[in-house]
Every structure is written in structure tokens, then in C-alpha cells.
Amino acid sequence: SMADVVIFDAPPIITVNDASLLASQVDGVLLVVKAGGTKRDHVKAAKDRLEKVNARLVGAVLTNAKADAALQYN
């Protein structure tokens, strides 16, 4: 009753089971991916784990992306 939104931060879902347990208990999950640091197969595995526990994946955040790299795709 004291807050409209509560944000939980969890360890990487690939390495620790706590994140999967937490993901199944919250209203939505944002998947945070480090550009140039997170392997594609780890992102896929994380998404699969979230689906397995019926987590609601509401989006993804890409961190450490270079702005000039994004312009190359326009």
C-alpha cells in the first residue's frame, strides 16, 4: 500500500535458480542483456527458463550498446 511499483533486482537467471523463482512470483520481468557480453544462446536459455516458470516477459533492455553502432543499421 506504500508504493505503486516495486522493482526487484535478481542475479543472472542462467547461473542462479533464485531468479527463476522470483520471476514466477512477480507481475512482469525485464530481461537485461549486455551488448557484446551476453551470448545469444544464454539469452535464448534465459527466455526459455522464464517461459518454463510462466513468467510474464514484458521486454528486454540492452546495456552497454554503442550509439554509433546503432546508427549503422538505419
Biopython code that builds the backbone (N, CA, C, O; Angstrom):
import numpy as np
from Bio.PDB.StructureBuilder import StructureBuilder

atoms = [
    (1, "SER", "N", (0.810, -1.198, 0.000)),
    (1, "SER", "CA", (0.000, 0.000, 0.000)),
    (1, "SER", "C", (0.856, 1.265, 0.000)),
    (1, "SER", "O", (0.329, 2.362, -0.186)),
    (2, "MET", "N", (2.161, 1.129, 0.205)),
    (2, "MET", "CA", (3.037, 2.300, 0.263)),
    (2, "MET", "C", (3.652, 2.649, -1.089)),
    (2, "MET", "O", (4.250, 3.715, -1.233)),
    (3, "ALA", "N", (3.516, 1.768, -2.083)),
    (3, "ALA", "CA", (4.137, 2.030, -3.388)),
    (3, "ALA", "C", (3.264, 1.471, -4.503)),
    (3, "ALA", "O", (2.574, 0.465, -4.335)),
    (4, "ASP", "N", (3.311, 2.149, -5.642)),
    (4, "ASP", "CA", (2.585, 1.666, -6.822)),
    (4, "ASP", "C", (3.384, 0.602, -7.561)),
    (4, "ASP", "O", (2.818, -0.329, -8.135)),
    (5, "VAL", "N", (4.707, 0.750, -7.541)),
    (5, "VAL", "CA", (5.589, -0.172, -8.254)),
    (5, "VAL", "C", (6.755, -0.550, -7.347)),
    (5, "VAL", "O", (7.344, 0.309, -6.691)),
    (6, "VAL", "N", (7.078, -1.817, -7.315)),
    (6, "VAL", "CA", (8.248, -2.303, -6.593)),
    (6, "VAL", "C", (9.124, -3.033, -7.599)),
    (6, "VAL", "O", (8.653, -3.909, -8.324)),
    (7, "ILE", "N", (10.404, -2.668, -7.639)),
    (7, "ILE", "CA", (11.335, -3.283, -8.590)),
    (7, "ILE", "C", (12.289, -4.200, -7.832)),
    (7, "ILE", "O", (12.919, -3.792, -6.856)),
    (8, "PHE", "N", (12.385, -5.446, -8.297)),
    (8, "PHE", "CA", (13.318, -6.417, -7.733)),
    (8, "PHE", "C", (14.472, -6.586, -8.706)),
    (8, "PHE", "O", (14.271, -6.639, -9.919)),
    (9, "ASP", "N", (15.665, -6.668, -8.177)),
    (9, "ASP", "CA", (16.834, -6.975, -8.991)),
    (9, "ASP", "C", (17.258, -8.390, -8.610)),
    (9, "ASP", "O", (17.336, -8.726, -7.429)),
    (10, "ALA", "N", (17.529, -9.208, -9.609)),
    (10, "ALA", "CA", (17.883, -10.602, -9.345)),
    (10, "ALA", "C", (19.197, -10.941, -10.036)),
    (10, "ALA", "O", (19.582, -10.284, -11.003)),
    (11, "PRO", "N", (19.876, -11.953, -9.546)),
    (11, "PRO", "CA", (21.108, -12.396, -10.207)),
    (11, "PRO", "C", (20.778, -12.986, -11.581)),
    (11, "PRO", "O", (19.614, -13.249, -11.884)),
    (12, "PRO", "N", (21.794, -13.190, -12.400)),
    (12, "PRO", "CA", (21.554, -13.771, -13.732)),
    (12, "PRO", "C", (20.763, -15.082, -13.641)),
    (12, "PRO", "O", (21.073, -15.955, -12.830)),
    (13, "ILE", "N", (19.759, -15.199, -14.473)),
    (13, "ILE", "CA", (18.873, -16.357, -14.442)),
    (13, "ILE", "C", (19.595, -17.635, -14.867)),
    (13, "ILE", "O", (19.189, -18.732, -14.483)),
    (14, "ILE", "N", (20.645, -17.503, -15.644)),
    (14, "ILE", "CA", (21.404, -18.666, -16.119)),
    (14, "ILE", "C", (22.213, -19.303, -14.993)),
    (14, "ILE", "O", (22.385, -20.521, -14.966)),
    (15, "THR", "N", (22.713, -18.481, -14.057)),
    (15, "THR", "CA", (23.631, -19.010, -13.047)),
    (15, "THR", "C", (22.975, -19.338, -11.709)),
    (15, "THR", "O", (23.490, -20.162, -10.954)),
    (16, "VAL", "N", (21.839, -18.697, -11.407)),
    (16, "VAL", "CA", (21.228, -18.863, -10.088)),
    (16, "VAL", "C", (19.737, -19.162, -10.243)),
    (16, "VAL", "O", (19.051, -18.497, -11.020)),
    (17, "ASN", "N", (19.244, -20.131, -9.530)),
    (17, "ASN", "CA", (17.836, -20.519, -9.615)),
    (17, "ASN", "C", (16.905, -19.505, -8.944)),
    (17, "ASN", "O", (15.707, -19.493, -9.228)),
    (18, "ASP", "N", (17.437, -18.655, -8.059)),
    (18, "ASP", "CA", (16.615, -17.670, -7.356)),
    (18, "ASP", "C", (15.843, -16.776, -8.321)),
    (18, "ASP", "O", (14.692, -16.423, -8.062)),
    (19, "ALA", "N", (16.472, -16.414, -9.425)),
    (19, "ALA", "CA", (15.840, -15.519, -10.395)),
    (19, "ALA", "C", (14.597, -16.176, -11.004)),
    (19, "ALA", "O", (13.584, -15.506, -11.211)),
    (20, "SER", "N", (14.665, -17.456, -11.287)),
    (20, "SER", "CA", (13.511, -18.168, -11.833)),
    (20, "SER", "C", (12.366, -18.208, -10.839)),
    (20, "SER", "O", (11.207, -18.020, -11.208)),
    (21, "LEU", "N", (12.687, -18.452, -9.587)),
    (21, "LEU", "CA", (11.658, -18.487, -8.545)),
    (21, "LEU", "C", (11.006, -17.122, -8.374)),
    (21, "LEU", "O", (9.785, -17.024, -8.257)),
    (22, "LEU", "N", (11.817, -16.072, -8.360)),
    (22, "LEU", "CA", (11.290, -14.721, -8.226)),
    (22, "LEU", "C", (10.448, -14.342, -9.441)),
    (22, "LEU", "O", (9.386, -13.736, -9.298)),
    (23, "ALA", "N", (10.917, -14.696, -10.630)),
    (23, "ALA", "CA", (10.213, -14.348, -11.873)),
    (23, "ALA", "C", (8.803, -14.921, -11.909)),
    (23, "ALA", "O", (7.897, -14.319, -12.486)),
    (24, "SER", "N", (8.623, -16.065, -11.302)),
    (24, "SER", "CA", (7.297, -16.695, -11.309)),
    (24, "SER", "C", (6.334, -16.040, -10.325)),
    (24, "SER", "O", (5.137, -16.325, -10.352)),
    (25, "GLN", "N", (6.841, -15.164, -9.456)),
    (25, "GLN", "CA", (6.013, -14.567, -8.410)),
    (25, "GLN", "C", (5.698, -13.085, -8.640)),
    (25, "GLN", "O", (4.913, -12.505, -7.891)),
    (26, "VAL", "N", (6.290, -12.469, -9.655)),
    (26, "VAL", "CA", (6.084, -11.042, -9.898)),
    (26, "VAL", "C", (5.168, -10.828, -11.103)),
    (26, "VAL", "O", (4.886, -11.762, -11.853)),
    (27, "ASP", "N", (4.713, -9.604, -11.276)),
    (27, "ASP", "CA", (3.785, -9.289, -12.364)),
    (27, "ASP", "C", (4.451, -9.232, -13.734)),
    (27, "ASP", "O", (3.797, -9.495, -14.743)),
    (28, "GLY", "N", (5.726, -8.898, -13.788)),
    (28, "GLY", "CA", (6.408, -8.799, -15.076)),
    (28, "GLY", "C", (7.909, -8.842, -14.906)),
    (28, "GLY", "O", (8.442, -8.531, -13.841)),
    (29, "VAL", "N", (8.588, -9.237, -15.983)),
    (29, "VAL", "CA", (10.044, -9.393, -15.972)),
    (29, "VAL", "C", (10.643, -8.639, -17.148)),
    (29, "VAL", "O", (10.146, -8.726, -18.271)),
    (30, "LEU", "N", (11.724, -7.892, -16.881)),
    (30, "LEU", "CA", (12.534, -7.289, -17.928)),
    (30, "LEU", "C", (13.826, -8.082, -18.016)),
    (30, "LEU", "O", (14.500, -8.286, -17.006)),
    (31, "LEU", "N", (14.170, -8.520, -19.190)),
    (31, "LEU", "CA", (15.406, -9.268, -19.398)),
    (31, "LEU", "C", (16.494, -8.267, -19.784)),
    (31, "LEU", "O", (16.366, -7.572, -20.792)),
    (32, "VAL", "N", (17.560, -8.191, -18.990)),
    (32, "VAL", "CA", (18.648, -7.257, -19.243)),
    (32, "VAL", "C", (19.785, -8.010, -19.923)),
    (32, "VAL", "O", (20.264, -9.029, -19.424)),
    (33, "VAL", "N", (20.207, -7.489, -21.075)),
    (33, "VAL", "CA", (21.232, -8.136, -21.909)),
    (33, "VAL", "C", (22.373, -7.146, -22.146)),
    (33, "VAL", "O", (22.135, -6.014, -22.566)),
    (34, "LYS", "N", (23.593, -7.565, -21.882)),
    (34, "LYS", "CA", (24.762, -6.706, -22.084)),
    (34, "LYS", "C", (25.280, -6.868, -23.508)),
    (34, "LYS", "O", (25.675, -7.962, -23.913)),
    (35, "ALA", "N", (25.277, -5.775, -24.262)),
    (35, "ALA", "CA", (25.773, -5.801, -25.642)),
    (35, "ALA", "C", (27.252, -6.193, -25.651)),
    (35, "ALA", "O", (28.069, -5.626, -24.926)),
    (36, "GLY", "N", (27.567, -7.167, -26.483)),
    (36, "GLY", "CA", (28.949, -7.622, -26.589)),
    (36, "GLY", "C", (29.410, -8.482, -25.432)),
    (36, "GLY", "O", (30.563, -8.914, -25.405)),
    (37, "GLY", "N", (28.530, -8.740, -24.472)),
    (37, "GLY", "CA", (28.935, -9.511, -23.307)),
    (37, "GLY", "C", (28.068, -10.735, -23.052)),
    (37, "GLY", "O", (28.543, -11.735, -22.513)),
    (38, "THR", "N", (26.806, -10.659, -23.435)),
    (38, "THR", "CA", (25.890, -11.775, -23.230)),
    (38, "THR", "C", (25.795, -12.575, -24.520)),
    (38, "THR", "O", (25.501, -12.026, -25.582)),
    (39, "LYS", "N", (26.042, -13.855, -24.421)),
    (39, "LYS", "CA", (25.982, -14.719, -25.605)),
    (39, "LYS", "C", (24.537, -14.969, -26.009)),
    (39, "LYS", "O", (23.647, -15.049, -25.162)),
    (40, "ARG", "N", (24.313, -15.089, -27.312)),
    (40, "ARG", "CA", (22.961, -15.320, -27.832)),
    (40, "ARG", "C", (22.317, -16.561, -27.223)),
    (40, "ARG", "O", (21.133, -16.549, -26.885)),
    (41, "ASP", "N", (23.093, -17.626, -27.084)),
    (41, "ASP", "CA", (22.499, -18.847, -26.534)),
    (41, "ASP", "C", (22.106, -18.675, -25.068)),
    (41, "ASP", "O", (21.186, -19.343, -24.595)),
    (42, "HIS", "N", (22.795, -17.784, -24.342)),
    (42, "HIS", "CA", (22.411, -17.508, -22.956)),
    (42, "HIS", "C", (21.107, -16.712, -22.908)),
    (42, "HIS", "O", (20.276, -16.934, -22.028)),
    (43, "VAL", "N", (20.928, -15.790, -23.847)),
    (43, "VAL", "CA", (19.676, -15.035, -23.913)),
    (43, "VAL", "C", (18.523, -15.981, -24.218)),
    (43, "VAL", "O", (17.464, -15.900, -23.595)),
    (44, "LYS", "N", (18.730, -16.869, -25.166)),
    (44, "LYS", "CA", (17.705, -17.855, -25.526)),
    (44, "LYS", "C", (17.390, -18.759, -24.331)),
    (44, "LYS", "O", (16.223, -19.034, -24.051)),
    (45, "ALA", "N", (18.428, -19.219, -23.630)),
    (45, "ALA", "CA", (18.221, -20.084, -22.463)),
    (45, "ALA", "C", (17.478, -19.337, -21.360)),
    (45, "ALA", "O", (16.619, -19.913, -20.693)),
    (46, "ALA", "N", (17.798, -18.068, -21.164)),
    (46, "ALA", "CA", (17.104, -17.261, -20.152)),
    (46, "ALA", "C", (15.631, -17.122, -20.509)),
    (46, "ALA", "O", (14.765, -17.274, -19.647)),
    (47, "LYS", "N", (15.345, -16.835, -21.768)),
    (47, "LYS", "CA", (13.964, -16.713, -22.223)),
    (47, "LYS", "C", (13.214, -18.033, -22.024)),
    (47, "LYS", "O", (12.067, -18.039, -21.576)),
    (48, "ASP", "N", (13.863, -19.138, -22.357)),
    (48, "ASP", "CA", (13.255, -20.455, -22.177)),
    (48, "ASP", "C", (12.937, -20.736, -20.707)),
    (48, "ASP", "O", (11.875, -21.272, -20.389)),
    (49, "ARG", "N", (13.862, -20.372, -19.814)),
    (49, "ARG", "CA", (13.626, -20.587, -18.378)),
    (49, "ARG", "C", (12.457, -19.752, -17.882)),
    (49, "ARG", "O", (11.643, -20.217, -17.084)),
    (50, "LEU", "N", (12.378, -18.498, -18.368)),
    (50, "LEU", "CA", (11.271, -17.644, -17.966)),
    (50, "LEU", "C", (9.943, -18.223, -18.433)),
    (50, "LEU", "O", (8.960, -18.209, -17.692)),
    (51, "GLU", "N", (9.913, -18.728, -19.646)),
    (51, "GLU", "CA", (8.694, -19.352, -20.157)),
    (51, "GLU", "C", (8.342, -20.598, -19.355)),
    (51, "GLU", "O", (7.167, -20.870, -19.110)),
    (52, "LYS", "N", (9.344, -21.347, -18.952)),
    (52, "LYS", "CA", (9.121, -22.593, -18.209)),
    (52, "LYS", "C", (8.438, -22.340, -16.861)),
    (52, "LYS", "O", (7.646, -23.161, -16.398)),
    (53, "VAL", "N", (8.749, -21.198, -16.235)),
    (53, "VAL", "CA", (8.130, -20.892, -14.935)),
    (53, "VAL", "C", (6.910, -19.971, -15.090)),
    (53, "VAL", "O", (6.394, -19.432, -14.112)),
    (54, "ASN", "N", (6.462, -19.806, -16.344)),
    (54, "ASN", "CA", (5.293, -18.971, -16.655)),
    (54, "ASN", "C", (5.463, -17.511, -16.239)),
    (54, "ASN", "O", (4.509, -16.856, -15.819)),
    (55, "ALA", "N", (6.690, -17.013, -16.362)),
    (55, "ALA", "CA", (6.948, -15.605, -16.081)),
    (55, "ALA", "C", (6.418, -14.759, -17.227)),
    (55, "ALA", "O", (6.424, -15.191, -18.379)),
    (56, "ARG", "N", (5.965, -13.569, -16.915)),
    (56, "ARG", "CA", (5.465, -12.647, -17.939)),
    (56, "ARG", "C", (6.622, -11.745, -18.379)),
    (56, "ARG", "O", (6.953, -10.779, -17.692)),
    (57, "LEU", "N", (7.231, -12.059, -19.513)),
    (57, "LEU", "CA", (8.339, -11.270, -20.056)),
    (57, "LEU", "C", (7.743, -10.047, -20.745)),
    (57, "LEU", "O", (7.092, -10.168, -21.782)),
    (58, "VAL", "N", (7.967, -8.877, -20.169)),
    (58, "VAL", "CA", (7.368, -7.651, -20.708)),
    (58, "VAL", "C", (8.306, -6.902, -21.655)),
    (58, "VAL", "O", (7.881, -5.985, -22.357)),
    (59, "GLY", "N", (9.577, -7.293, -21.672)),
    (59, "GLY", "CA", (10.514, -6.632, -22.580)),
    (59, "GLY", "C", (11.946, -6.967, -22.244)),
    (59, "GLY", "O", (12.237, -7.785, -21.371)),
    (60, "ALA", "N", (12.835, -6.307, -22.968)),
    (60, "ALA", "CA", (14.266, -6.507, -22.760)),
    (60, "ALA", "C", (14.965, -5.156, -22.794)),
    (60, "ALA", "O", (14.499, -4.215, -23.437)),
    (61, "VAL", "N", (16.083, -5.077, -22.094)),
    (61, "VAL", "CA", (16.905, -3.873, -22.054)),
    (61, "VAL", "C", (18.293, -4.254, -22.532)),
    (61, "VAL", "O", (18.877, -5.220, -22.041)),
    (62, "LEU", "N", (18.828, -3.503, -23.488)),
    (62, "LEU", "CA", (20.179, -3.725, -23.992)),
    (62, "LEU", "C", (21.092, -2.686, -23.367)),
    (62, "LEU", "O", (20.912, -1.486, -23.577)),
    (63, "THR", "N", (22.073, -3.144, -22.601)),
    (63, "THR", "CA", (23.007, -2.229, -21.952)),
    (63, "THR", "C", (24.352, -2.235, -22.677)),
    (63, "THR", "O", (24.667, -3.165, -23.419)),
    (64, "ASN", "N", (25.135, -1.188, -22.450)),
    (64, "ASN", "CA", (26.493, -1.052, -22.986)),
    (64, "ASN", "C", (26.551, -1.044, -24.510)),
    (64, "ASN", "O", (27.589, -1.370, -25.086)),
    (65, "ALA", "N", (25.467, -0.683, -25.164)),
    (65, "ALA", "CA", (25.467, -0.597, -26.626)),
    (65, "ALA", "C", (26.055, 0.753, -27.023)),
    (65, "ALA", "O", (25.745, 1.776, -26.413)),
    (66, "LYS", "N", (26.886, 0.749, -28.027)),
    (66, "LYS", "CA", (27.475, 1.995, -28.520)),
    (66, "LYS", "C", (26.470, 2.685, -29.433)),
    (66, "LYS", "O", (25.872, 2.050, -30.302)),
    (67, "ALA", "N", (26.292, 3.968, -29.237)),
    (67, "ALA", "CA", (25.330, 4.733, -30.025)),
    (67, "ALA", "C", (25.673, 4.719, -31.513)),
    (67, "ALA", "O", (24.773, 4.622, -32.347)),
    (68, "ASP", "N", (26.942, 4.812, -31.856)),
    (68, "ASP", "CA", (27.327, 4.817, -33.268)),
    (68, "ASP", "C", (27.076, 3.475, -33.938)),
    (68, "ASP", "O", (26.859, 3.425, -35.148)),
    (69, "ALA", "N", (27.102, 2.386, -33.176)),
    (69, "ALA", "CA", (26.815, 1.068, -33.731)),
    (69, "ALA", "C", (25.345, 0.965, -34.132)),
    (69, "ALA", "O", (25.013, 0.336, -35.137)),
    (70, "ALA", "N", (24.472, 1.582, -33.348)),
    (70, "ALA", "CA", (23.041, 1.554, -33.658)),
    (70, "ALA", "C", (22.749, 2.321, -34.943)),
    (70, "ALA", "O", (21.831, 1.962, -35.681)),
    (71, "LEU", "N", (23.502, 3.348, -35.214)),
    (71, "LEU", "CA", (23.275, 4.151, -36.425)),
    (71, "LEU", "C", (23.629, 3.396, -37.687)),
    (71, "LEU", "O", (23.132, 3.734, -38.761)),
    (72, "GLN", "N", (24.472, 2.386, -37.590)),
    (72, "GLN", "CA", (24.876, 1.618, -38.764)),
    (72, "GLN", "C", (23.713, 0.827, -39.351)),
    (72, "GLN", "O", (23.755, 0.457, -40.524)),
    (73, "TYR", "N", (22.690, 0.564, -38.569)),
    (73, "TYR", "CA", (21.578, -0.271, -39.029)),
    (73, "TYR", "C", (20.427, 0.542, -39.618)),
    (73, "TYR", "O", (19.439, -0.032, -40.074)),
    (74, "ASN", "N", (20.542, 1.853, -39.615)),
    (74, "ASN", "CA", (19.484, 2.696, -40.182)),
    (74, "ASN", "C", (19.621, 2.866, -41.672)),
    (74, "ASN", "O", (18.806, 3.548, -42.294)),
]
sb = StructureBuilder()
sb.init_structure("model")
sb.init_model(0)
sb.init_chain("A")
sb.init_seg("    ")
for serial, (resi, resn, name, xyz) in enumerate(atoms, 1):
    if name == "N":
        sb.init_residue(resn, " ", resi, " ")
    sb.init_atom(name, np.array(xyz, "f"), 0.0, 1.0, " ", f" {name:<3s}", serial, name[0])
structure = sb.get_structure()
